[in-house]
Amino acid sequence: MQVKVQSIQFSADQKLLNFVSQKVNKLNLFFGNILVSEVFLKVIRANSNNNKLVEIKINIPGKELFARKKSKSFEEATDEAVNALRRQINKHKGKNSIKN
């Protein structure tokens, strides 16, 4: 799977980029047919606590899944967004197995 990571209005270090890519790639364990994923990292209102926003969009055949999470760190927000996508993938697989 190709993981595109974009940091908006700041420069993300390589350690953060590697962490995000590694976490998003783990979604392949739950659904092996993910075509592409896009991750957007944003800092909103620099003076507040929960100001790190992570948005993840993944494309699977016939559907696009999306999760947006805000937290005090990019790592924590990434974990929450990946967990939300994992739940969406499981729900999607459940619906497709009923149809077949």
PDB file as gemmi writes it, atoms N, CA and C in Angstrom:
CRYST1    1.000    1.000    1.000  90.00  90.00  90.00 P 1                      
ATOM      1  N   MET A   1       0.849  -1.181   0.000  1.00  0.00           N  
ATOM      2  CA  MET A   1       0.000   0.000   0.000  1.00  0.00           C  
ATOM      3  C   MET A   1       0.887   1.233   0.000  1.00  0.00           C  
ATOM      4  N   GLN A   2       0.458   2.213  -0.738  1.00  0.00           N  
ATOM      5  CA  GLN A   2       1.180   3.472  -0.783  1.00  0.00           C  
ATOM      6  C   GLN A   2       0.600   4.405   0.280  1.00  0.00           C  
ATOM      7  N   VAL A   3       1.465   4.965   1.134  1.00  0.00           N  
ATOM      8  CA  VAL A   3       1.040   5.886   2.185  1.00  0.00           C  
ATOM      9  C   VAL A   3       1.609   7.268   1.872  1.00  0.00           C  
ATOM     10  N   LYS A   4       0.725   8.224   1.647  1.00  0.00           N  
ATOM     11  CA  LYS A   4       1.135   9.608   1.404  1.00  0.00           C  
ATOM     12  C   LYS A   4       0.882  10.398   2.678  1.00  0.00           C  
ATOM     13  N   VAL A   5       1.931  11.005   3.219  1.00  0.00           N  
ATOM     14  CA  VAL A   5       1.796  11.786   4.448  1.00  0.00           C  
ATOM     15  C   VAL A   5       2.097  13.242   4.130  1.00  0.00           C  
ATOM     16  N   GLN A   6       1.173  14.127   4.502  1.00  0.00           N  
ATOM     17  CA  GLN A   6       1.362  15.554   4.282  1.00  0.00           C  
ATOM     18  C   GLN A   6       1.240  16.283   5.612  1.00  0.00           C  
ATOM     19  N   SER A   7       2.242  17.084   5.925  1.00  0.00           N  
ATOM     20  CA  SER A   7       2.158  17.927   7.113  1.00  0.00           C  
ATOM     21  C   SER A   7       1.817  19.333   6.631  1.00  0.00           C  
ATOM     22  N   ILE A   8       0.754  19.878   7.191  1.00  0.00           N  
ATOM     23  CA  ILE A   8       0.223  21.157   6.735  1.00  0.00           C  
ATOM     24  C   ILE A   8       0.634  22.261   7.696  1.00  0.00           C  
ATOM     25  N   GLN A   9       1.297  23.270   7.162  1.00  0.00           N  
ATOM     26  CA  GLN A   9       1.763  24.463   7.871  1.00  0.00           C  
ATOM     27  C   GLN A   9       2.819  24.168   8.932  1.00  0.00           C  
ATOM     28  N   PHE A  10       3.512  23.046   8.826  1.00  0.00           N  
ATOM     29  CA  PHE A  10       4.668  22.764   9.668  1.00  0.00           C  
ATOM     30  C   PHE A  10       5.471  21.665   8.986  1.00  0.00           C  
ATOM     31  N   SER A  11       6.687  21.476   9.437  1.00  0.00           N  
ATOM     32  CA  SER A  11       7.554  20.462   8.850  1.00  0.00           C  
ATOM     33  C   SER A  11       7.686  19.293   9.831  1.00  0.00           C  
ATOM     34  N   ALA A  12       7.173  18.138   9.439  1.00  0.00           N  
ATOM     35  CA  ALA A  12       7.230  16.953  10.301  1.00  0.00           C  
ATOM     36  C   ALA A  12       8.604  16.306  10.183  1.00  0.00           C  
ATOM     37  N   ASP A  13       9.137  15.836  11.311  1.00  0.00           N  
ATOM     38  CA  ASP A  13      10.433  15.157  11.273  1.00  0.00           C  
ATOM     39  C   ASP A  13      10.266  13.719  10.769  1.00  0.00           C  
ATOM     40  N   GLN A  14      11.372  13.119  10.390  1.00  0.00           N  
ATOM     41  CA  GLN A  14      11.348  11.785   9.797  1.00  0.00           C  
ATOM     42  C   GLN A  14      10.821  10.735  10.776  1.00  0.00           C  
ATOM     43  N   LYS A  15      11.095  10.912  12.058  1.00  0.00           N  
ATOM     44  CA  LYS A  15      10.632   9.968  13.068  1.00  0.00           C  
ATOM     45  C   LYS A  15       9.101   9.922  13.099  1.00  0.00           C  
ATOM     46  N   LEU A  16       8.453  11.083  13.037  1.00  0.00           N  
ATOM     47  CA  LEU A  16       6.987  11.146  13.028  1.00  0.00           C  
ATOM     48  C   LEU A  16       6.440  10.545  11.738  1.00  0.00           C  
ATOM     49  N   LEU A  17       7.052  10.865  10.616  1.00  0.00           N  
ATOM     50  CA  LEU A  17       6.596  10.323   9.330  1.00  0.00           C  
ATOM     51  C   LEU A  17       6.693   8.803   9.308  1.00  0.00           C  
ATOM     52  N   ASN A  18       7.779   8.264   9.844  1.00  0.00           N  
ATOM     53  CA  ASN A  18       7.948   6.808   9.907  1.00  0.00           C  
ATOM     54  C   ASN A  18       6.899   6.172  10.819  1.00  0.00           C  
ATOM     55  N   PHE A  19       6.634   6.816  11.968  1.00  0.00           N  
ATOM     56  CA  PHE A  19       5.632   6.307  12.910  1.00  0.00           C  
ATOM     57  C   PHE A  19       4.263   6.230  12.242  1.00  0.00           C  
ATOM     58  N   VAL A  20       3.869   7.319  11.577  1.00  0.00           N  
ATOM     59  CA  VAL A  20       2.557   7.376  10.929  1.00  0.00           C  
ATOM     60  C   VAL A  20       2.457   6.312   9.837  1.00  0.00           C  
ATOM     61  N   SER A  21       3.477   6.209   9.004  1.00  0.00           N  
ATOM     62  CA  SER A  21       3.461   5.215   7.922  1.00  0.00           C  
ATOM     63  C   SER A  21       3.367   3.798   8.471  1.00  0.00           C  
ATOM     64  N   GLN A  22       4.103   3.530   9.527  1.00  0.00           N  
ATOM     65  CA  GLN A  22       4.103   2.195  10.140  1.00  0.00           C  
ATOM     66  C   GLN A  22       2.710   1.846  10.675  1.00  0.00           C  
ATOM     67  N   LYS A  23       2.074   2.793  11.366  1.00  0.00           N  
ATOM     68  CA  LYS A  23       0.742   2.548  11.935  1.00  0.00           C  
ATOM     69  C   LYS A  23      -0.299   2.337  10.833  1.00  0.00           C  
ATOM     70  N   VAL A  24      -0.254   3.158   9.805  1.00  0.00           N  
ATOM     71  CA  VAL A  24      -1.234   3.040   8.723  1.00  0.00           C  
ATOM     72  C   VAL A  24      -1.025   1.733   7.962  1.00  0.00           C  
ATOM     73  N   ASN A  25       0.219   1.322   7.777  1.00  0.00           N  
ATOM     74  CA  ASN A  25       0.501   0.071   7.080  1.00  0.00           C  
ATOM     75  C   ASN A  25      -0.039  -1.140   7.833  1.00  0.00           C  
ATOM     76  N   LYS A  26      -0.212  -1.031   9.149  1.00  0.00           N  
ATOM     77  CA  LYS A  26      -0.756  -2.146   9.925  1.00  0.00           C  
ATOM     78  C   LYS A  26      -2.204  -2.443   9.560  1.00  0.00           C  
ATOM     79  N   LEU A  27      -2.874  -1.493   8.904  1.00  0.00           N  
ATOM     80  CA  LEU A  27      -4.255  -1.740   8.466  1.00  0.00           C  
ATOM     81  C   LEU A  27      -4.306  -2.851   7.425  1.00  0.00           C  
ATOM     82  N   ASN A  28      -3.182  -3.116   6.756  1.00  0.00           N  
ATOM     83  CA  ASN A  28      -3.121  -4.209   5.785  1.00  0.00           C  
ATOM     84  C   ASN A  28      -3.371  -5.562   6.440  1.00  0.00           C  
ATOM     85  N   LEU A  29      -3.115  -5.668   7.734  1.00  0.00           N  
ATOM     86  CA  LEU A  29      -3.371  -6.919   8.441  1.00  0.00           C  
ATOM     87  C   LEU A  29      -4.868  -7.227   8.504  1.00  0.00           C  
ATOM     88  N   PHE A  30      -5.687  -6.175   8.497  1.00  0.00           N  
ATOM     89  CA  PHE A  30      -7.129  -6.344   8.619  1.00  0.00           C  
ATOM     90  C   PHE A  30      -7.816  -6.414   7.264  1.00  0.00           C  
ATOM     91  N   PHE A  31      -7.220  -5.762   6.267  1.00  0.00           N  
ATOM     92  CA  PHE A  31      -7.790  -5.757   4.922  1.00  0.00           C  
ATOM     93  C   PHE A  31      -6.633  -5.605   3.943  1.00  0.00           C  
ATOM     94  N   GLY A  32      -6.321  -6.662   3.227  1.00  0.00           N  
ATOM     95  CA  GLY A  32      -5.128  -6.676   2.384  1.00  0.00           C  
ATOM     96  C   GLY A  32      -5.265  -5.979   1.055  1.00  0.00           C  
ATOM     97  N   ASN A  33      -6.448  -5.460   0.742  1.00  0.00           N  
ATOM     98  CA  ASN A  33      -6.666  -4.873  -0.567  1.00  0.00           C  
ATOM     99  C   ASN A  33      -6.821  -3.351  -0.495  1.00  0.00           C  
ATOM    100  N   ILE A  34      -6.064  -2.693   0.369  1.00  0.00           N  
ATOM    101  CA  ILE A  34      -6.095  -1.235   0.464  1.00  0.00           C  
ATOM    102  C   ILE A  34      -5.253  -0.691  -0.681  1.00  0.00           C  
ATOM    103  N   LEU A  35      -5.834   0.181  -1.479  1.00  0.00           N  
ATOM    104  CA  LEU A  35      -5.154   0.682  -2.665  1.00  0.00           C  
ATOM    105  C   LEU A  35      -4.168   1.799  -2.331  1.00  0.00           C  
ATOM    106  N   VAL A  36      -4.645   2.824  -1.657  1.00  0.00           N  
ATOM    107  CA  VAL A  36      -3.796   3.967  -1.322  1.00  0.00           C  
ATOM    108  C   VAL A  36      -4.333   4.614  -0.046  1.00  0.00           C  
ATOM    109  N   SER A  37      -3.452   5.250   0.686  1.00  0.00           N  
ATOM    110  CA  SER A  37      -3.886   5.969   1.884  1.00  0.00           C  
ATOM    111  C   SER A  37      -3.225   7.338   1.914  1.00  0.00           C  
ATOM    112  N   GLU A  38      -3.979   8.306   2.393  1.00  0.00           N  
ATOM    113  CA  GLU A  38      -3.472   9.664   2.534  1.00  0.00           C  
ATOM    114  C   GLU A  38      -3.622  10.083   3.985  1.00  0.00           C  
ATOM    115  N   VAL A  39      -2.575  10.689   4.529  1.00  0.00           N  
ATOM    116  CA  VAL A  39      -2.581  11.150   5.917  1.00  0.00           C  
ATOM    117  C   VAL A  39      -2.267  12.636   5.918  1.00  0.00           C  
ATOM    118  N   PHE A  40      -3.072  13.402   6.638  1.00  0.00           N  
ATOM    119  CA  PHE A  40      -2.855  14.834   6.768  1.00  0.00           C  
ATOM    120  C   PHE A  40      -2.610  15.152   8.234  1.00  0.00           C  
ATOM    121  N   LEU A  41      -1.500  15.810   8.521  1.00  0.00           N  
ATOM    122  CA  LEU A  41      -1.144  16.216   9.880  1.00  0.00           C  
ATOM    123  C   LEU A  41      -1.260  17.731   9.965  1.00  0.00           C  
ATOM    124  N   LYS A  42      -2.010  18.220  10.961  1.00  0.00           N  
ATOM    125  CA  LYS A  42      -2.222  19.662  11.108  1.00  0.00           C  
ATOM    126  C   LYS A  42      -2.075  20.058  12.569  1.00  0.00           C  
ATOM    127  N   VAL A  43      -1.554  21.272  12.778  1.00  0.00           N  
ATOM    128  CA  VAL A  43      -1.552  21.873  14.109  1.00  0.00           C  
ATOM    129  C   VAL A  43      -2.608  22.968  14.079  1.00  0.00           C  
ATOM    130  N   ILE A  44      -3.582  22.870  14.972  1.00  0.00           N  
ATOM    131  CA  ILE A  44      -4.637  23.873  15.031  1.00  0.00           C  
ATOM    132  C   ILE A  44      -4.547  24.610  16.361  1.00  0.00           C  
ATOM    133  N   ARG A  45      -4.661  25.902  16.322  1.00  0.00           N  
ATOM    134  CA  ARG A  45      -4.570  26.740  17.538  1.00  0.00           C  
ATOM    135  C   ARG A  45      -3.377  26.323  18.405  1.00  0.00           C  
ATOM    136  N   ALA A  46      -2.216  26.787  18.047  1.00  0.00           N  
ATOM    137  CA  ALA A  46      -0.965  26.374  18.679  1.00  0.00           C  
ATOM    138  C   ALA A  46      -0.942  26.579  20.193  1.00  0.00           C  
ATOM    139  N   ASN A  47      -1.796  27.429  20.738  1.00  0.00           N  
ATOM    140  CA  ASN A  47      -1.766  27.704  22.175  1.00  0.00           C  
ATOM    141  C   ASN A  47      -2.674  26.800  23.003  1.00  0.00           C  
ATOM    142  N   SER A  48      -3.365  25.837  22.384  1.00  0.00           N  
ATOM    143  CA  SER A  48      -4.243  24.957  23.148  1.00  0.00           C  
ATOM    144  C   SER A  48      -3.608  23.577  23.329  1.00  0.00           C  
ATOM    145  N   ASN A  49      -4.200  22.766  24.213  1.00  0.00           N  
ATOM    146  CA  ASN A  49      -3.652  21.440  24.530  1.00  0.00           C  
ATOM    147  C   ASN A  49      -3.892  20.425  23.424  1.00  0.00           C  
ATOM    148  N   ASN A  50      -5.140  20.155  23.117  1.00  0.00           N  
ATOM    149  CA  ASN A  50      -5.487  19.163  22.094  1.00  0.00           C  
ATOM    150  C   ASN A  50      -5.487  19.827  20.724  1.00  0.00           C  
ATOM    151  N   ASN A  51      -4.295  20.128  20.215  1.00  0.00           N  
ATOM    152  CA  ASN A  51      -4.215  20.892  18.984  1.00  0.00           C  
ATOM    153  C   ASN A  51      -3.586  20.128  17.819  1.00  0.00           C  
ATOM    154  N   LYS A  52      -3.395  18.828  17.950  1.00  0.00           N  
ATOM    155  CA  LYS A  52      -2.815  18.019  16.880  1.00  0.00           C  
ATOM    156  C   LYS A  52      -3.945  17.253  16.193  1.00  0.00           C  
ATOM    157  N   LEU A  53      -4.111  17.479  14.903  1.00  0.00           N  
ATOM    158  CA  LEU A  53      -5.188  16.862  14.139  1.00  0.00           C  
ATOM    159  C   LEU A  53      -4.590  15.912  13.112  1.00  0.00           C  
ATOM    160  N   VAL A  54      -5.112  14.690  13.080  1.00  0.00           N  
ATOM    161  CA  VAL A  54      -4.694  13.688  12.103  1.00  0.00           C  
ATOM    162  C   VAL A  54      -5.932  13.247  11.335  1.00  0.00           C  
ATOM    163  N   GLU A  55      -5.846  13.328  10.008  1.00  0.00           N  
ATOM    164  CA  GLU A  55      -6.911  12.857   9.131  1.00  0.00           C  
ATOM    165  C   GLU A  55      -6.328  11.771   8.241  1.00  0.00           C  
ATOM    166  N   ILE A  56      -6.995  10.635   8.174  1.00  0.00           N  
ATOM    167  CA  ILE A  56      -6.529   9.523   7.351  1.00  0.00           C  
ATOM    168  C   ILE A  56      -7.653   9.108   6.416  1.00  0.00           C  
ATOM    169  N   LYS A  57      -7.328   9.021   5.142  1.00  0.00           N  
ATOM    170  CA  LYS A  57      -8.286   8.578   4.132  1.00  0.00           C  
ATOM    171  C   LYS A  57      -7.678   7.361   3.442  1.00  0.00           C  
ATOM    172  N   ILE A  58      -8.425   6.273   3.382  1.00  0.00           N  
ATOM    173  CA  ILE A  58      -7.944   5.086   2.674  1.00  0.00           C  
ATOM    174  C   ILE A  58      -8.951   4.702   1.599  1.00  0.00           C  
ATOM    175  N   ASN A  59      -8.421   4.243   0.482  1.00  0.00           N  
ATOM    176  CA  ASN A  59      -9.252   3.789  -0.630  1.00  0.00           C  
ATOM    177  C   ASN A  59      -9.173   2.276  -0.717  1.00  0.00           C  
ATOM    178  N   ILE A  60     -10.344   1.659  -0.656  1.00  0.00           N  
ATOM    179  CA  ILE A  60     -10.437   0.223  -0.867  1.00  0.00           C  
ATOM    180  C   ILE A  60     -11.369   0.033  -2.062  1.00  0.00           C  
ATOM    181  N   PRO A  61     -11.353  -1.107  -2.708  1.00  0.00           N  
ATOM    182  CA  PRO A  61     -12.202  -1.285  -3.890  1.00  0.00           C  
ATOM    183  C   PRO A  61     -13.673  -0.972  -3.596  1.00  0.00           C  
ATOM    184  N   GLY A  62     -14.196   0.033  -4.295  1.00  0.00           N  
ATOM    185  CA  GLY A  62     -15.603   0.387  -4.169  1.00  0.00           C  
ATOM    186  C   GLY A  62     -15.948   1.300  -3.014  1.00  0.00           C  
ATOM    187  N   LYS A  63     -14.979   1.734  -2.218  1.00  0.00           N  
ATOM    188  CA  LYS A  63     -15.304   2.541  -1.041  1.00  0.00           C  
ATOM    189  C   LYS A  63     -14.103   3.369  -0.606  1.00  0.00           C  
ATOM    190  N   GLU A  64     -14.407   4.498   0.027  1.00  0.00           N  
ATOM    191  CA  GLU A  64     -13.380   5.341   0.634  1.00  0.00           C  
ATOM    192  C   GLU A  64     -13.716   5.485   2.108  1.00  0.00           C  
ATOM    193  N   LEU A  65     -12.741   5.190   2.975  1.00  0.00           N  
ATOM    194  CA  LEU A  65     -12.941   5.287   4.423  1.00  0.00           C  
ATOM    195  C   LEU A  65     -12.141   6.465   4.954  1.00  0.00           C  
ATOM    196  N   PHE A  66     -12.675   7.143   5.975  1.00  0.00           N  
ATOM    197  CA  PHE A  66     -12.048   8.359   6.478  1.00  0.00           C  
ATOM    198  C   PHE A  66     -12.157   8.421   7.994  1.00  0.00           C  
ATOM    199  N   ALA A  67     -11.097   8.902   8.636  1.00  0.00           N  
ATOM    200  CA  ALA A  67     -11.127   9.122  10.087  1.00  0.00           C  
ATOM    201  C   ALA A  67     -10.376  10.411  10.399  1.00  0.00           C  
ATOM    202  N   ARG A  68     -10.922  11.179  11.342  1.00  0.00           N  
ATOM    203  CA  ARG A  68     -10.293  12.428  11.789  1.00  0.00           C  
ATOM    204  C   ARG A  68     -10.265  12.399  13.306  1.00  0.00           C  
ATOM    205  N   LYS A  69      -9.074  12.548  13.882  1.00  0.00           N  
ATOM    206  CA  LYS A  69      -8.933  12.545  15.340  1.00  0.00           C  
ATOM    207  C   LYS A  69      -8.031  13.687  15.777  1.00  0.00           C  
ATOM    208  N   LYS A  70      -8.352  14.246  16.936  1.00  0.00           N  
ATOM    209  CA  LYS A  70      -7.597  15.359  17.508  1.00  0.00           C  
ATOM    210  C   LYS A  70      -7.111  14.942  18.891  1.00  0.00           C  
ATOM    211  N   SER A  71      -5.845  15.275  19.198  1.00  0.00           N  
ATOM    212  CA  SER A  71      -5.285  14.896  20.483  1.00  0.00           C  
ATOM    213  C   SER A  71      -4.145  15.841  20.850  1.00  0.00           C  
ATOM    214  N   LYS A  72      -3.480  15.532  21.973  1.00  0.00           N  
ATOM    215  CA  LYS A  72      -2.362  16.378  22.406  1.00  0.00           C  
ATOM    216  C   LYS A  72      -1.059  16.041  21.698  1.00  0.00           C  
ATOM    217  N   SER A  73      -1.004  14.864  21.031  1.00  0.00           N  
ATOM    218  CA  SER A  73       0.192  14.500  20.256  1.00  0.00           C  
ATOM    219  C   SER A  73      -0.234  13.837  18.950  1.00  0.00           C  
ATOM    220  N   PHE A  74       0.613  13.949  17.954  1.00  0.00           N  
ATOM    221  CA  PHE A  74       0.311  13.317  16.669  1.00  0.00           C  
ATOM    222  C   PHE A  74       0.275  11.800  16.799  1.00  0.00           C  
ATOM    223  N   GLU A  75       1.132  11.256  17.649  1.00  0.00           N  
ATOM    224  CA  GLU A  75       1.175   9.805  17.834  1.00  0.00           C  
ATOM    225  C   GLU A  75      -0.147   9.281  18.393  1.00  0.00           C  
ATOM    226  N   GLU A  76      -0.653   9.960  19.400  1.00  0.00           N  
ATOM    227  CA  GLU A  76      -1.916   9.548  20.021  1.00  0.00           C  
ATOM    228  C   GLU A  76      -3.084   9.703  19.045  1.00  0.00           C  
ATOM    229  N   ALA A  77      -3.116  10.812  18.316  1.00  0.00           N  
ATOM    230  CA  ALA A  77      -4.181  11.037  17.339  1.00  0.00           C  
ATOM    231  C   ALA A  77      -4.104  10.009  16.213  1.00  0.00           C  
ATOM    232  N   THR A  78      -2.890   9.636  15.804  1.00  0.00           N  
ATOM    233  CA  THR A  78      -2.719   8.620  14.764  1.00  0.00           C  
ATOM    234  C   THR A  78      -3.246   7.278  15.238  1.00  0.00           C  
ATOM    235  N   ASP A  79      -2.903   6.892  16.471  1.00  0.00           N  
ATOM    236  CA  ASP A  79      -3.403   5.630  17.037  1.00  0.00           C  
ATOM    237  C   ASP A  79      -4.932   5.596  17.037  1.00  0.00           C  
ATOM    238  N   GLU A  80      -5.555   6.692  17.464  1.00  0.00           N  
ATOM    239  CA  GLU A  80      -7.009   6.750  17.534  1.00  0.00           C  
ATOM    240  C   GLU A  80      -7.632   6.669  16.137  1.00  0.00           C  
ATOM    241  N   ALA A  81      -7.042   7.367  15.167  1.00  0.00           N  
ATOM    242  CA  ALA A  81      -7.573   7.362  13.805  1.00  0.00           C  
ATOM    243  C   ALA A  81      -7.427   5.982  13.162  1.00  0.00           C  
ATOM    244  N   VAL A  82      -6.282   5.332  13.381  1.00  0.00           N  
ATOM    245  CA  VAL A  82      -6.075   3.994  12.828  1.00  0.00           C  
ATOM    246  C   VAL A  82      -7.069   3.008  13.447  1.00  0.00           C  
ATOM    247  N   ASN A  83      -7.316   3.125  14.747  1.00  0.00           N  
ATOM    248  CA  ASN A  83      -8.309   2.258  15.400  1.00  0.00           C  
ATOM    249  C   ASN A  83      -9.711   2.491  14.843  1.00  0.00           C  
ATOM    250  N   ALA A  84     -10.051   3.746  14.575  1.00  0.00           N  
ATOM    251  CA  ALA A  84     -11.354   4.057  13.991  1.00  0.00           C  
ATOM    252  C   ALA A  84     -11.471   3.451  12.595  1.00  0.00           C  
ATOM    253  N   LEU A  85     -10.403   3.527  11.819  1.00  0.00           N  
ATOM    254  CA  LEU A  85     -10.424   2.938  10.474  1.00  0.00           C  
ATOM    255  C   LEU A  85     -10.496   1.417  10.545  1.00  0.00           C  
ATOM    256  N   ARG A  86      -9.822   0.835  11.509  1.00  0.00           N  
ATOM    257  CA  ARG A  86      -9.875  -0.619  11.666  1.00  0.00           C  
ATOM    258  C   ARG A  86     -11.313  -1.070  11.941  1.00  0.00           C  
ATOM    259  N   ARG A  87     -12.029  -0.320  12.784  1.00  0.00           N  
ATOM    260  CA  ARG A  87     -13.433  -0.637  13.060  1.00  0.00           C  
ATOM    261  C   ARG A  87     -14.277  -0.484  11.792  1.00  0.00           C  
ATOM    262  N   GLN A  88     -14.003   0.561  11.001  1.00  0.00           N  
ATOM    263  CA  GLN A  88     -14.744   0.759   9.747  1.00  0.00           C  
ATOM    264  C   GLN A  88     -14.465  -0.379   8.768  1.00  0.00           C  
ATOM    265  N   ILE A  89     -13.215  -0.828   8.707  1.00  0.00           N  
ATOM    266  CA  ILE A  89     -12.854  -1.938   7.818  1.00  0.00           C  
ATOM    267  C   ILE A  89     -13.585  -3.200   8.249  1.00  0.00           C  
ATOM    268  N   ASN A  90     -13.599  -3.488   9.543  1.00  0.00           N  
ATOM    269  CA  ASN A  90     -14.294  -4.679  10.038  1.00  0.00           C  
ATOM    270  C   ASN A  90     -15.789  -4.607   9.738  1.00  0.00           C  
ATOM    271  N   LYS A  91     -16.380  -3.438   9.891  1.00  0.00           N  
ATOM    272  CA  LYS A  91     -17.802  -3.262   9.580  1.00  0.00           C  
ATOM    273  C   LYS A  91     -18.041  -3.481   8.082  1.00  0.00           C  
ATOM    274  N   HIS A  92     -17.154  -2.947   7.246  1.00  0.00           N  
ATOM    275  CA  HIS A  92     -17.264  -3.110   5.792  1.00  0.00           C  
ATOM    276  C   HIS A  92     -17.133  -4.580   5.398  1.00  0.00           C  
ATOM    277  N   LYS A  93     -16.186  -5.278   6.001  1.00  0.00           N  
ATOM    278  CA  LYS A  93     -16.009  -6.709   5.710  1.00  0.00           C  
ATOM    279  C   LYS A  93     -17.232  -7.497   6.153  1.00  0.00           C  
ATOM    280  N   GLY A  94     -17.820  -7.133   7.281  1.00  0.00           N  
ATOM    281  CA  GLY A  94     -19.009  -7.804   7.777  1.00  0.00           C  
ATOM    282  C   GLY A  94     -20.185  -7.629   6.831  1.00  0.00           C  
ATOM    283  N   LYS A  95     -20.355  -6.415   6.311  1.00  0.00           N  
ATOM    284  CA  LYS A  95     -21.450  -6.160   5.371  1.00  0.00           C  
ATOM    285  C   LYS A  95     -21.241  -6.927   4.077  1.00  0.00           C  
ATOM    286  N   ASN A  96     -20.005  -6.985   3.604  1.00  0.00           N  
ATOM    287  CA  ASN A  96     -19.727  -7.691   2.350  1.00  0.00           C  
ATOM    288  C   ASN A  96     -19.881  -9.199   2.494  1.00  0.00           C  
ATOM    289  N   SER A  97     -19.578  -9.752   3.657  1.00  0.00           N  
ATOM    290  CA  SER A  97     -19.725 -11.188   3.837  1.00  0.00           C  
ATOM    291  C   SER A  97     -21.200 -11.601   3.876  1.00  0.00           C  
ATOM    292  N   ILE A  98     -22.047 -10.691   4.338  1.00  0.00           N  
ATOM    293  CA  ILE A  98     -23.491 -10.961   4.361  1.00  0.00           C  
ATOM    294  C   ILE A  98     -24.030 -11.007   2.932  1.00  0.00           C  
ATOM    295  N   LYS A  99     -23.535 -10.116   2.058  1.00  0.00           N  
ATOM    296  CA  LYS A  99     -24.002 -10.065   0.670  1.00  0.00           C  
ATOM    297  C   LYS A  99     -23.602 -11.315  -0.104  1.00  0.00           C  
ATOM    298  N   ASN A 100     -22.447 -11.876   0.216  1.00  0.00           N  
ATOM    299  CA  ASN A 100     -21.931 -13.025  -0.556  1.00  0.00           C  
ATOM    300  C   ASN A 100     -22.512 -14.310  -0.122  1.00  0.00           C  
TER     301      ASN A 100                                                      
END                                                                             
